[in-house]
Amino acid sequence: MPTIPDRAWRDERVYQALAAWDFGTVLRLIRHRSGLSQKTIQDLTGLAQGFISSAERGFKEINGRETIIELLTGLGLPSDLRPLLLTPFAQVESQRLVEAIDPVLPWTAARMVTSLEAAVGGTMNGLNRRSVIALGGAGLTHYILQAAIAPPEAVAATTRNGISVSGKLLASLQSTTDALRQADASHGSGNLARAATAHLKVLLGLLKEGDFSEETGRRLAAVTADTAIQTGWYHFDGGAHAVAHNLLLAALRAAHASGDSRLRAGALSFLAIHGYSAGDPRDAITAARTARQVITDQDAPALHAMLLTRQARGHARLREENQALNALEEARLLCDRGRGEDDPHWLYWINTGEIMGQTGSCLLDLGRPDQAAEAFADARNAFAPEEVRTRAQFLSRAATAQMRAGDVEAGSATGHEVLALVTGIRSARLDDNLATMLTEARRYSSAAPAQDLLEHGQTVMEERAA
């Protein structure tokens, strides 16, 4: 049986992942550096191949004493690296991090910086994943509510002989964030996460070492919040849910420091996505409702409409049909009003097609595939040709809805259309939608259209996994 070569362990990223108890990353790095398949890793560790795949992509946490022992024993962890596993327990900064993420303590600029450092993997990385990810349920609700009511903190920096942060510099940094956002709809977030993280680190460096006034400091916090939100989203769409959660919590602190309630609502909206997609749908509802309360003084119908779709998705996951449909109807009416004076520039993508697409997703969760297929049909022409990833995302759900409704021929035709779009797009969420679509097609594998789709799908999925 193959074994893990010693050279596969000799990498700084492996050391850091071991020290952070980030065993999903350890598994991914070791497997790639050794050139072994997931099936071989399954044979070595006894862990199911599906679990290995989910752990590598951030969907599953590797915890529990027996599971960790099976993993590290099977991989043959070198004895000289074992002391790295003690790092979390000896982390001298751990108490500072715990205080930084405690929502009850004052929301100071210093704690904002510490949260950002932890989220991007700075010097505070030792305990960030386990400490921040513990914020779920009542803990996350407390965090969300504090973001709405905590008094704003001062962001001015004393003169440090550092870089002078000017309006021109901030405009340039914001334009980079905007360019990355526009690229997301075309290329998928998996291609953008690394670049966005590097950009966020530049902003974090300015917060720590720049020279700026109170007004400029708030603008710097705003650009940082926007960038952290986008970076969290890119990691989430790439399947790194734990990293995304940390980034979104840090983004919420930066948005709070900026004094811009719309950015707070934006951060909360992405925490809502995290809730209904990878966490507790009740957290999605809490985040979306709180976000709407935060912007009650804003003329922002498009922002309110977007938040209502997030709330509806949470209700739909919980099978709360009336609440979901009521939220969607209110979102549609607000969208019909057009953009308001205070709707933010970064919310360019809210339109009737987006509302109908989210309606289709809700109806799928509510067990109404016929109506879902109709909603997706209404949404399909609302996206610009260059928004390839977004179109593929919605069309994959449309194909699933059509097949669940029994229209195998239409579902297969839509499925082929999706598969023709996805080349070069990196998105774990899209991969999940494709897998769901093909699973639905297998129910009709005796029908010629479904057979053709499954053959096409197998080829595409193998290419994407390569």
C-alpha positions as a Markdown table, in Angstrom:
| # | Residue | x | y | z |
|---|---|---|---|---|
| 1 | Met | 0.0 | 0.0 | 0.0 |
| 2 | Pro | 1.3 | 3.5 | -0.8 |
| 3 | Thr | 2.6 | 5.6 | 2.1 |
| 4 | Ile | 2.9 | 9.4 | 2.6 |
| 5 | Pro | 6.4 | 10.5 | 1.7 |
| 6 | Asp | 8.2 | 12.6 | 4.3 |
| 7 | Arg | 8.6 | 15.4 | 1.9 |
| 8 | Ala | 4.8 | 15.9 | 1.7 |
| 9 | Trp | 5.0 | 17.1 | 5.4 |
| 10 | Arg | 7.8 | 19.6 | 4.9 |
| 11 | Asp | 5.9 | 22.7 | 4.0 |
| 12 | Glu | 5.2 | 25.8 | 6.1 |
| 13 | Arg | 1.5 | 25.6 | 5.2 |
| 14 | Val | 1.3 | 22.1 | 6.6 |
| 15 | Tyr | 3.0 | 23.3 | 9.8 |
| 16 | Gln | 0.6 | 26.2 | 10.2 |
| 17 | Ala | -2.5 | 23.9 | 9.6 |
| 18 | Leu | -1.3 | 21.4 | 12.2 |
| 19 | Ala | -0.7 | 24.2 | 14.7 |
| 20 | Ala | -4.2 | 25.6 | 14.1 |
| 21 | Trp | -5.8 | 22.1 | 14.3 |
| 22 | Asp | -7.1 | 22.7 | 10.8 |
| 23 | Phe | -7.1 | 19.0 | 9.8 |
| 24 | Gly | -9.1 | 19.6 | 6.6 |
| 25 | Thr | -6.4 | 21.7 | 5.3 |
| 26 | Val | -3.7 | 19.3 | 6.5 |
| 27 | Leu | -5.5 | 16.5 | 4.6 |
| 28 | Arg | -5.8 | 18.5 | 1.4 |
| 29 | Leu | -2.2 | 19.7 | 1.5 |
| 30 | Ile | -0.7 | 16.3 | 2.3 |
| 31 | Arg | -2.8 | 14.5 | -0.4 |
| 32 | His | -1.9 | 17.0 | -3.1 |
| 33 | Arg | 1.8 | 17.1 | -2.1 |
| 34 | Ser | 2.0 | 13.3 | -2.1 |
| 35 | Gly | 0.0 | 12.9 | -5.4 |
| 36 | Leu | -2.4 | 10.3 | -3.8 |
| 37 | Ser | -6.1 | 9.9 | -4.6 |
| 38 | Gln | -8.9 | 10.3 | -2.0 |
| 39 | Lys | -9.5 | 6.6 | -2.4 |
| 40 | Thr | -5.9 | 5.9 | -1.3 |
| 41 | Ile | -6.3 | 8.2 | 1.7 |
| 42 | Gln | -9.5 | 6.4 | 2.6 |
| 43 | Asp | -7.5 | 3.1 | 2.6 |
| 44 | Leu | -4.8 | 4.6 | 4.7 |
| 45 | Thr | -7.0 | 6.3 | 7.3 |
| 46 | Gly | -10.3 | 4.4 | 7.3 |
| 47 | Leu | -12.2 | 7.6 | 6.7 |
| 48 | Ala | -15.0 | 7.5 | 4.1 |
| 49 | Gln | -14.1 | 9.1 | 0.8 |
| 50 | Gly | -17.1 | 11.4 | 0.9 |
| 51 | Phe | -16.0 | 12.6 | 4.3 |
| 52 | Ile | -12.5 | 13.2 | 3.1 |
| 53 | Ser | -13.8 | 15.2 | 0.1 |
| 54 | Ser | -16.1 | 17.3 | 2.4 |
| 55 | Ala | -13.3 | 17.9 | 4.9 |
| 56 | Glu | -10.9 | 19.1 | 2.3 |
| 57 | Arg | -13.4 | 21.6 | 0.9 |
| 58 | Gly | -14.3 | 22.9 | 4.4 |
| 59 | Phe | -17.8 | 21.4 | 4.5 |
| 60 | Lys | -17.0 | 19.0 | 7.4 |
| 61 | Glu | -15.0 | 19.6 | 10.5 |
| 62 | Ile | -12.5 | 16.9 | 11.5 |
| 63 | Asn | -12.9 | 16.7 | 15.3 |
| 64 | Gly | -13.3 | 14.1 | 17.9 |
| 65 | Arg | -10.3 | 12.3 | 19.5 |
| 66 | Glu | -10.7 | 9.0 | 17.6 |
| 67 | Thr | -11.2 | 10.6 | 14.2 |
| 68 | Ile | -8.1 | 12.8 | 14.6 |
| 69 | Ile | -6.0 | 9.9 | 15.8 |
| 70 | Glu | -7.2 | 7.7 | 12.9 |
| 71 | Leu | -6.3 | 10.5 | 10.5 |
| 72 | Leu | -2.9 | 11.3 | 11.8 |
| 73 | Thr | -1.9 | 7.7 | 12.4 |
| 74 | Gly | -3.0 | 6.7 | 9.0 |
| 75 | Leu | -1.2 | 9.5 | 7.3 |
| 76 | Gly | 2.0 | 8.7 | 9.4 |
| 77 | Leu | 2.5 | 12.1 | 11.1 |
| 78 | Pro | 6.3 | 12.4 | 11.6 |
| 79 | Ser | 7.2 | 12.4 | 15.3 |
| 80 | Asp | 9.1 | 15.7 | 15.1 |
| 81 | Leu | 5.9 | 17.5 | 14.0 |
| 82 | Arg | 3.8 | 16.2 | 16.9 |
| 83 | Pro | 4.7 | 19.2 | 19.2 |
| 84 | Leu | 2.9 | 21.5 | 16.7 |
| 85 | Leu | -0.4 | 20.0 | 17.9 |
| 86 | Leu | 0.2 | 21.5 | 21.3 |
| 87 | Thr | 0.3 | 25.1 | 19.8 |
| 88 | Pro | -3.3 | 25.9 | 20.5 |
| 89 | Phe | -2.9 | 25.1 | 24.2 |
| 90 | Ala | 0.2 | 27.1 | 24.5 |
| 91 | Gln | -1.0 | 30.1 | 22.4 |
| 92 | Val | 0.0 | 33.1 | 24.4 |
| 93 | Glu | -2.4 | 35.4 | 22.5 |
| 94 | Ser | -5.4 | 33.1 | 22.9 |
| 95 | Gln | -7.0 | 35.2 | 25.6 |
| 96 | Arg | -6.6 | 38.4 | 23.5 |
| 97 | Leu | -8.4 | 36.6 | 20.7 |
| 98 | Val | -11.2 | 35.4 | 22.9 |
| 99 | Glu | -11.7 | 39.0 | 24.1 |
| 100 | Ala | -11.6 | 40.3 | 20.5 |
| 101 | Ile | -14.6 | 38.1 | 19.5 |
| 102 | Asp | -16.6 | 38.5 | 22.7 |
| 103 | Pro | -19.6 | 40.6 | 21.5 |
| 104 | Val | -20.3 | 41.9 | 25.1 |
| 105 | Leu | -17.0 | 43.8 | 25.3 |
| 106 | Pro | -16.8 | 47.2 | 23.8 |
| 107 | Trp | -16.5 | 47.2 | 20.0 |
| 108 | Thr | -13.2 | 49.0 | 19.8 |
| 109 | Ala | -11.0 | 49.6 | 16.7 |
| 110 | Ala | -8.3 | 47.5 | 18.3 |
| 111 | Arg | -10.7 | 44.5 | 18.6 |
| 112 | Met | -11.7 | 45.0 | 15.0 |
| 113 | Val | -8.1 | 44.8 | 13.9 |
| 114 | Thr | -7.5 | 41.7 | 16.0 |
| 115 | Ser | -10.6 | 40.0 | 14.4 |
| 116 | Leu | -9.3 | 40.8 | 11.0 |
| 117 | Glu | -5.8 | 39.5 | 11.8 |
| 118 | Ala | -7.3 | 36.2 | 13.0 |
| 119 | Ala | -9.5 | 36.0 | 9.9 |
| 120 | Val | -6.7 | 36.4 | 7.3 |
| 121 | Gly | -4.4 | 34.1 | 9.2 |
| 122 | Gly | -2.1 | 36.5 | 10.9 |
| 123 | Thr | -0.2 | 36.1 | 14.1 |
| 124 | Met | -3.4 | 35.4 | 15.9 |
| 125 | Asn | -4.2 | 32.3 | 13.8 |
| 126 | Gly | -3.6 | 29.6 | 16.4 |
| 127 | Leu | -7.1 | 29.5 | 17.8 |
| 128 | Asn | -9.1 | 31.5 | 15.4 |
| 129 | Arg | -11.0 | 28.7 | 13.8 |
| 130 | Arg | -12.2 | 26.9 | 16.9 |
| 131 | Ser | -12.9 | 30.1 | 18.8 |
| 132 | Val | -14.8 | 32.0 | 16.1 |
| 133 | Ile | -16.6 | 29.0 | 14.7 |
| 134 | Ala | -18.0 | 28.3 | 18.2 |
| 135 | Leu | -20.2 | 31.4 | 17.6 |
| 136 | Gly | -23.4 | 29.6 | 16.5 |
| 137 | Gly | -27.0 | 29.6 | 17.8 |
| 138 | Ala | -27.4 | 31.8 | 20.8 |
| 139 | Gly | -23.8 | 33.0 | 20.7 |
| 140 | Leu | -24.1 | 34.1 | 17.1 |
| 141 | Thr | -27.4 | 35.7 | 17.8 |
| 142 | His | -25.8 | 37.8 | 20.6 |
| 143 | Tyr | -23.0 | 38.8 | 18.2 |
| 144 | Ile | -25.5 | 39.9 | 15.5 |
| 145 | Leu | -27.6 | 41.9 | 17.9 |
| 146 | Gln | -24.6 | 43.6 | 19.4 |
| 147 | Ala | -23.5 | 44.7 | 16.0 |
| 148 | Ala | -26.8 | 46.5 | 15.7 |
| 149 | Ile | -26.7 | 48.3 | 19.1 |
| 150 | Ala | -23.1 | 48.7 | 20.2 |
| 151 | Pro | -21.9 | 52.3 | 20.2 |
| 152 | Pro | -19.5 | 53.2 | 17.4 |
| 153 | Glu | -15.8 | 53.2 | 18.2 |
| 154 | Ala | -13.2 | 55.8 | 17.2 |
| 155 | Val | -10.9 | 54.9 | 14.3 |
| 156 | Ala | -8.5 | 57.8 | 14.2 |
| 157 | Ala | -4.8 | 56.8 | 14.2 |
| 158 | Thr | -2.1 | 58.8 | 16.0 |
| 159 | Thr | 0.9 | 59.9 | 13.9 |
| 160 | Arg | 3.1 | 56.8 | 13.4 |
| 161 | Asn | 5.3 | 58.1 | 10.6 |
| 162 | Gly | 3.6 | 55.4 | 8.5 |
| 163 | Ile | 1.8 | 55.7 | 5.2 |
| 164 | Ser | -0.4 | 58.7 | 4.9 |
| 165 | Val | -3.9 | 57.4 | 4.0 |
| 166 | Ser | -5.4 | 59.8 | 1.5 |
| 167 | Gly | -8.7 | 59.9 | -0.3 |
| 168 | Lys | -7.0 | 59.1 | -3.6 |
| 169 | Leu | -5.5 | 56.0 | -2.1 |
| 170 | Leu | -8.8 | 54.9 | -0.6 |
| 171 | Ala | -10.5 | 55.4 | -4.0 |
| 172 | Ser | -7.9 | 53.2 | -5.7 |
| 173 | Leu | -8.3 | 50.5 | -3.0 |
| 174 | Gln | -12.1 | 50.6 | -3.4 |
| 175 | Ser | -11.8 | 50.3 | -7.2 |
| 176 | Thr | -9.8 | 47.1 | -6.7 |
| 177 | Thr | -12.6 | 45.7 | -4.5 |
| 178 | Asp | -15.2 | 46.7 | -7.0 |
| 179 | Ala | -13.3 | 45.0 | -9.9 |
| 180 | Leu | -13.0 | 41.8 | -7.9 |
| 181 | Arg | -16.8 | 41.9 | -7.2 |
| 182 | Gln | -17.6 | 42.3 | -10.9 |
| 183 | Ala | -15.3 | 39.4 | -11.8 |
| 184 | Asp | -17.1 | 37.1 | -9.4 |
| 185 | Ala | -20.3 | 36.7 | -11.5 |
| 186 | Ser | -18.2 | 35.7 | -14.5 |
| 187 | His | -15.3 | 33.5 | -13.1 |
| 188 | Gly | -16.5 | 32.1 | -9.8 |
| 189 | Ser | -15.1 | 32.9 | -6.4 |
| 190 | Gly | -12.6 | 30.1 | -6.3 |
| 191 | Asn | -10.4 | 32.1 | -8.7 |
| 192 | Leu | -10.6 | 35.2 | -6.6 |
| 193 | Ala | -10.1 | 34.2 | -3.0 |
| 194 | Arg | -6.3 | 34.4 | -3.0 |
| 195 | Ala | -6.2 | 37.8 | -4.7 |
| 196 | Ala | -8.9 | 39.2 | -2.4 |
| 197 | Thr | -7.1 | 38.0 | 0.7 |
| 198 | Ala | -3.9 | 39.7 | -0.4 |
| 199 | His | -5.9 | 42.9 | -1.0 |
| 200 | Leu | -7.5 | 42.6 | 2.5 |
| 201 | Lys | -4.1 | 42.3 | 4.1 |
| 202 | Val | -3.0 | 45.5 | 2.5 |
| 203 | Leu | -6.0 | 47.3 | 4.0 |
| 204 | Leu | -5.3 | 45.6 | 7.4 |
| 205 | Gly | -1.7 | 46.9 | 7.2 |
| 206 | Leu | -3.0 | 50.5 | 6.7 |
| 207 | Leu | -5.4 | 50.1 | 9.7 |
| 208 | Lys | -2.4 | 49.0 | 11.8 |
| 209 | Glu | 0.3 | 51.3 | 10.6 |
| 210 | Gly | -1.2 | 54.1 | 8.5 |
| 211 | Asp | -1.6 | 57.7 | 9.4 |
| 212 | Phe | -5.2 | 59.0 | 9.1 |
| 213 | Ser | -7.8 | 61.2 | 10.6 |
| 214 | Glu | -11.1 | 60.1 | 12.2 |
| 215 | Glu | -13.0 | 60.8 | 9.0 |
| 216 | Thr | -10.5 | 59.0 | 6.8 |
| 217 | Gly | -10.3 | 56.2 | 9.3 |
| 218 | Arg | -14.0 | 55.5 | 8.9 |
| 219 | Arg | -13.6 | 55.5 | 5.2 |
| 220 | Leu | -10.7 | 53.1 | 5.5 |
| 221 | Ala | -12.8 | 50.8 | 7.8 |
| 222 | Ala | -15.6 | 51.0 | 5.1 |
| 223 | Val | -13.3 | 49.8 | 2.3 |
| 224 | Thr | -11.9 | 47.1 | 4.6 |
| 225 | Ala | -15.4 | 46.0 | 5.5 |
| 226 | Asp | -16.5 | 45.8 | 1.9 |
| 227 | Thr | -13.3 | 43.9 | 1.0 |
| 228 | Ala | -13.7 | 41.5 | 4.0 |
| 229 | Ile | -17.3 | 40.8 | 3.0 |
| 230 | Gln | -16.2 | 39.9 | -0.5 |
| 231 | Thr | -13.3 | 37.9 | 0.6 |
| 232 | Gly | -15.5 | 35.9 | 3.0 |
| 233 | Trp | -17.9 | 35.3 | 0.1 |
| 234 | Tyr | -15.2 | 34.1 | -2.2 |
| 235 | His | -14.0 | 31.6 | 0.4 |
| 236 | Phe | -17.5 | 30.5 | 1.0 |
| 237 | Asp | -18.3 | 30.0 | -2.6 |
| 238 | Gly | -15.0 | 28.1 | -2.9 |
| 239 | Gly | -16.1 | 25.7 | -0.1 |
| 240 | Ala | -14.0 | 27.1 | 2.8 |
| 241 | His | -17.0 | 27.7 | 5.1 |
| 242 | Ala | -15.0 | 28.0 | 8.3 |
| 243 | Val | -12.6 | 30.6 | 6.9 |
| 244 | Ala | -15.6 | 32.5 | 5.4 |
| 245 | His | -17.4 | 32.6 | 8.7 |
| 246 | Asn | -14.4 | 34.2 | 10.4 |
| 247 | Leu | -14.0 | 36.8 | 7.6 |
| 248 | Leu | -17.7 | 37.7 | 7.7 |
| 249 | Leu | -17.6 | 38.2 | 11.5 |
| 250 | Ala | -14.5 | 40.4 | 11.1 |
| 251 | Ala | -16.2 | 42.3 | 8.3 |
| 252 | Leu | -19.2 | 43.0 | 10.6 |
| 253 | Arg | -16.8 | 44.7 | 13.0 |
| 254 | Ala | -15.2 | 46.7 | 10.3 |
| 255 | Ala | -18.6 | 47.7 | 8.9 |
| 256 | His | -19.6 | 48.8 | 12.4 |
| 257 | Ala | -16.5 | 50.9 | 12.8 |
| 258 | Ser | -17.2 | 52.6 | 9.4 |
| 259 | Gly | -20.5 | 54.0 | 10.7 |
| 260 | Asp | -22.2 | 52.9 | 7.4 |
| 261 | Ser | -25.3 | 50.9 | 8.4 |
| 262 | Arg | -25.6 | 49.6 | 4.8 |
| 263 | Leu | -22.3 | 47.8 | 5.1 |
| 264 | Arg | -23.4 | 46.3 | 8.4 |
| 265 | Ala | -26.5 | 45.1 | 6.6 |
| 266 | Gly | -24.3 | 43.7 | 3.8 |
| 267 | Ala | -22.1 | 41.7 | 6.2 |
| 268 | Leu | -25.2 | 40.4 | 7.9 |
| 269 | Ser | -26.7 | 39.4 | 4.6 |
| 270 | Phe | -23.7 | 37.1 | 3.9 |
| 271 | Leu | -23.8 | 35.7 | 7.4 |
| 272 | Ala | -27.4 | 34.8 | 6.5 |
| 273 | Ile | -26.3 | 33.0 | 3.4 |
| 274 | His | -23.8 | 31.1 | 5.5 |
| 275 | Gly | -26.7 | 30.2 | 7.9 |
| 276 | Tyr | -29.1 | 28.8 | 5.4 |
| 277 | Ser | -26.5 | 27.1 | 3.3 |
| 278 | Ala | -24.0 | 25.6 | 5.8 |
| 279 | Gly | -25.3 | 26.4 | 9.3 |
| 280 | Asp | -28.6 | 27.0 | 11.1 |
| 281 | Pro | -31.3 | 28.5 | 8.9 |
| 282 | Arg | -32.6 | 30.3 | 12.1 |
| 283 | Asp | -29.3 | 32.3 | 12.1 |
| 284 | Ala | -30.1 | 33.4 | 8.5 |
| 285 | Ile | -33.5 | 34.7 | 9.6 |
| 286 | Thr | -32.0 | 36.5 | 12.6 |
| 287 | Ala | -29.2 | 38.1 | 10.6 |
| 288 | Ala | -31.6 | 39.3 | 7.8 |
| 289 | Arg | -34.2 | 40.7 | 10.2 |
| 290 | Thr | -31.5 | 42.5 | 12.2 |
| 291 | Ala | -30.0 | 43.9 | 9.0 |
| 292 | Arg | -33.3 | 45.4 | 8.0 |
| 293 | Gln | -33.7 | 47.0 | 11.4 |
| 294 | Val | -30.2 | 48.5 | 11.1 |
| 295 | Ile | -31.2 | 50.4 | 7.8 |
| 296 | Thr | -34.7 | 51.6 | 8.8 |
| 297 | Asp | -33.5 | 55.2 | 8.3 |
| 298 | Gln | -32.2 | 54.5 | 4.7 |
| 299 | Asp | -34.1 | 54.9 | 1.4 |
| 300 | Ala | -32.8 | 51.6 | 0.1 |
| 301 | Pro | -35.6 | 49.4 | -1.3 |
| 302 | Ala | -33.2 | 47.2 | -3.3 |
| 303 | Leu | -31.1 | 46.5 | -0.1 |
| 304 | His | -34.3 | 45.7 | 1.8 |
| 305 | Ala | -35.4 | 43.4 | -1.0 |
| 306 | Met | -32.1 | 41.5 | -1.0 |
| 307 | Leu | -32.3 | 41.0 | 2.7 |
| 308 | Leu | -35.9 | 39.7 | 2.4 |
| 309 | Thr | -34.7 | 37.0 | 0.0 |
| 310 | Arg | -32.1 | 35.9 | 2.5 |
| 311 | Gln | -34.8 | 35.8 | 5.2 |
| 312 | Ala | -37.1 | 33.8 | 2.8 |
| 313 | Arg | -34.3 | 31.3 | 2.1 |
| 314 | Gly | -34.0 | 30.6 | 5.9 |
| 315 | His | -37.8 | 30.2 | 6.2 |
| 316 | Ala | -37.9 | 27.8 | 3.2 |
| 317 | Arg | -35.1 | 25.6 | 4.7 |
| 318 | Leu | -37.2 | 25.3 | 7.8 |
| 319 | Arg | -40.3 | 24.6 | 5.7 |
| 320 | Glu | -42.0 | 27.7 | 7.0 |
| 321 | Glu | -44.0 | 28.2 | 3.8 |
| 322 | Asn | -46.1 | 31.2 | 4.6 |
| 323 | Gln | -43.3 | 33.2 | 6.1 |
| 324 | Ala | -41.0 | 32.4 | 3.1 |
| 325 | Leu | -43.7 | 33.4 | 0.5 |
| 326 | Asn | -44.6 | 36.6 | 2.3 |
| 327 | Ala | -41.0 | 37.7 | 2.5 |
| 328 | Leu | -40.6 | 37.0 | -1.3 |
| 329 | Glu | -43.7 | 38.9 | -2.2 |
| 330 | Glu | -42.5 | 41.9 | -0.1 |
| 331 | Ala | -39.1 | 41.6 | -1.8 |
| 332 | Arg | -40.7 | 41.7 | -5.3 |
| 333 | Leu | -42.8 | 44.8 | -4.5 |
| 334 | Leu | -39.7 | 46.6 | -3.2 |
| 335 | Cys | -37.7 | 45.6 | -6.2 |
| 336 | Asp | -40.4 | 47.0 | -8.5 |
| 337 | Arg | -40.0 | 50.4 | -6.8 |
| 338 | Gly | -36.5 | 50.7 | -8.3 |
| 339 | Arg | -33.3 | 51.9 | -6.6 |
| 340 | Gly | -33.5 | 54.3 | -3.7 |
| 341 | Glu | -31.3 | 57.3 | -2.9 |
| 342 | Asp | -29.4 | 55.3 | -0.3 |
| 343 | Asp | -29.1 | 51.9 | -2.1 |
| 344 | Pro | -25.3 | 51.2 | -2.2 |
| 345 | His | -23.3 | 51.0 | -5.3 |
| 346 | Trp | -22.2 | 47.4 | -4.5 |
| 347 | Leu | -25.7 | 46.2 | -4.8 |
| 348 | Tyr | -25.8 | 46.4 | -8.6 |
| 349 | Trp | -27.1 | 42.8 | -9.1 |
| 350 | Ile | -30.5 | 43.1 | -7.5 |
| 351 | Asn | -33.2 | 43.0 | -10.1 |
| 352 | Thr | -36.5 | 41.1 | -10.9 |
| 353 | Gly | -34.5 | 38.2 | -12.2 |
| 354 | Glu | -32.5 | 37.8 | -9.0 |
| 355 | Ile | -35.8 | 37.9 | -7.0 |
| 356 | Met | -37.3 | 35.2 | -9.2 |
| 357 | Gly | -34.2 | 33.1 | -9.0 |
| 358 | Gln | -34.3 | 33.2 | -5.2 |
| 359 | Thr | -38.0 | 32.4 | -5.4 |
| 360 | Gly | -37.2 | 29.3 | -7.4 |
| 361 | Ser | -34.7 | 28.2 | -4.8 |
| 362 | Cys | -37.2 | 28.7 | -2.0 |
| 363 | Leu | -39.9 | 26.8 | -3.9 |
| 364 | Leu | -37.4 | 23.9 | -4.5 |
| 365 | Asp | -36.8 | 23.7 | -0.7 |
| 366 | Leu | -40.5 | 23.9 | -0.1 |
| 367 | Gly | -41.1 | 20.9 | -2.3 |
| 368 | Arg | -42.8 | 22.7 | -5.2 |
| 369 | Pro | -40.7 | 21.8 | -8.2 |
| 370 | Asp | -43.4 | 22.8 | -10.8 |
| 371 | Gln | -43.6 | 26.4 | -9.5 |
| 372 | Ala | -39.8 | 26.5 | -9.0 |
| 373 | Ala | -39.2 | 25.6 | -12.6 |
| 374 | Glu | -41.5 | 28.5 | -13.7 |
| 375 | Ala | -39.7 | 30.9 | -11.4 |
| 376 | Phe | -36.3 | 29.9 | -12.8 |
| 377 | Ala | -37.6 | 30.3 | -16.3 |
| 378 | Asp | -38.6 | 33.9 | -15.5 |
| 379 | Ala | -35.1 | 34.5 | -14.1 |
| 380 | Arg | -33.0 | 33.0 | -16.8 |
| 381 | Asn | -33.0 | 36.0 | -19.2 |
| 382 | Ala | -32.2 | 38.6 | -16.5 |
| 383 | Phe | -28.5 | 38.0 | -16.4 |
| 384 | Ala | -25.9 | 39.6 | -18.6 |
| 385 | Pro | -24.0 | 37.3 | -21.0 |
| 386 | Glu | -20.8 | 37.8 | -19.1 |
| 387 | Glu | -22.3 | 36.7 | -15.8 |
| 388 | Val | -21.5 | 33.1 | -16.6 |
| 389 | Arg | -21.2 | 31.7 | -13.1 |
| 390 | Thr | -24.4 | 33.3 | -11.9 |
| 391 | Arg | -26.3 | 32.0 | -15.0 |
| 392 | Ala | -24.9 | 28.5 | -14.5 |
| 393 | Gln | -25.9 | 28.6 | -10.9 |
| 394 | Phe | -29.5 | 29.4 | -11.6 |
| 395 | Leu | -29.8 | 27.1 | -14.6 |
| 396 | Ser | -28.4 | 24.1 | -12.6 |
| 397 | Arg | -31.2 | 24.6 | -10.1 |
| 398 | Ala | -33.7 | 25.1 | -13.0 |
| 399 | Ala | -32.7 | 21.7 | -14.4 |
| 400 | Thr | -33.1 | 20.1 | -11.1 |
| 401 | Ala | -36.6 | 21.6 | -10.7 |
| 402 | Gln | -37.7 | 20.5 | -14.2 |
| 403 | Met | -36.6 | 16.9 | -13.6 |
| 404 | Arg | -38.2 | 16.9 | -10.1 |
| 405 | Ala | -41.4 | 18.1 | -11.8 |
| 406 | Gly | -41.2 | 15.1 | -14.2 |
| 407 | Asp | -40.1 | 17.0 | -17.3 |
| 408 | Val | -37.0 | 14.9 | -18.1 |
| 409 | Glu | -36.5 | 16.2 | -21.6 |
| 410 | Ala | -36.6 | 19.9 | -20.6 |
| 411 | Gly | -34.4 | 19.3 | -17.5 |
| 412 | Ser | -31.8 | 17.4 | -19.6 |
| 413 | Ala | -31.7 | 20.2 | -22.2 |
| 414 | Thr | -31.2 | 22.8 | -19.5 |
| 415 | Gly | -28.6 | 20.5 | -17.9 |
| 416 | His | -26.6 | 20.4 | -21.1 |
| 417 | Glu | -26.8 | 24.2 | -21.3 |
| 418 | Val | -25.3 | 24.4 | -17.8 |
| 419 | Leu | -22.5 | 21.9 | -18.5 |
| 420 | Ala | -21.5 | 24.0 | -21.5 |
| 421 | Leu | -21.0 | 27.1 | -19.3 |
| 422 | Val | -18.9 | 25.8 | -16.4 |
| 423 | Thr | -15.5 | 25.3 | -18.0 |
| 424 | Gly | -12.9 | 27.4 | -16.0 |
| 425 | Ile | -15.4 | 28.4 | -13.3 |
| 426 | Arg | -14.3 | 27.5 | -9.8 |
| 427 | Ser | -17.1 | 27.4 | -7.3 |
| 428 | Ala | -17.9 | 24.7 | -4.7 |
| 429 | Arg | -21.5 | 25.9 | -4.6 |
| 430 | Leu | -21.8 | 25.4 | -8.3 |
| 431 | Asp | -20.2 | 21.9 | -8.0 |
| 432 | Asp | -22.8 | 21.0 | -5.4 |
| 433 | Asn | -25.6 | 22.2 | -7.6 |
| 434 | Leu | -24.2 | 20.2 | -10.5 |
| 435 | Ala | -24.0 | 17.1 | -8.4 |
| 436 | Thr | -27.6 | 17.6 | -7.3 |
| 437 | Met | -28.7 | 18.0 | -10.9 |
| 438 | Leu | -27.0 | 14.8 | -12.0 |
| 439 | Thr | -28.3 | 12.9 | -9.0 |
| 440 | Glu | -31.8 | 14.0 | -10.1 |
| 441 | Ala | -31.0 | 12.8 | -13.6 |
| 442 | Arg | -30.1 | 9.3 | -12.3 |
| 443 | Arg | -33.7 | 8.8 | -11.3 |
| 444 | Tyr | -34.5 | 8.8 | -15.0 |
| 445 | Ser | -31.4 | 7.0 | -16.2 |
| 446 | Ser | -33.5 | 4.7 | -18.4 |
| 447 | Ala | -34.6 | 7.6 | -20.5 |
| 448 | Ala | -32.4 | 8.6 | -23.4 |
| 449 | Pro | -32.2 | 12.4 | -22.6 |
| 450 | Ala | -31.1 | 11.6 | -19.0 |
| 451 | Gln | -28.5 | 9.1 | -20.2 |
| 452 | Asp | -27.0 | 11.7 | -22.5 |
| 453 | Leu | -26.9 | 14.2 | -19.7 |
| 454 | Leu | -25.3 | 11.8 | -17.3 |
| 455 | Glu | -22.6 | 10.9 | -19.8 |
| 456 | His | -21.9 | 14.6 | -20.5 |
| 457 | Gly | -22.0 | 15.3 | -16.8 |
| 458 | Gln | -19.5 | 12.6 | -15.9 |
| 459 | Thr | -17.0 | 14.0 | -18.4 |
| 460 | Val | -17.4 | 17.5 | -17.1 |
| 461 | Met | -17.2 | 16.6 | -13.4 |
| 462 | Glu | -14.1 | 14.5 | -14.0 |
| 463 | Glu | -12.5 | 17.5 | -15.7 |
| 464 | Arg | -13.5 | 19.8 | -12.8 |
| 465 | Ala | -12.0 | 17.3 | -10.2 |
| 466 | Ala | -8.7 | 17.0 | -12.1 |
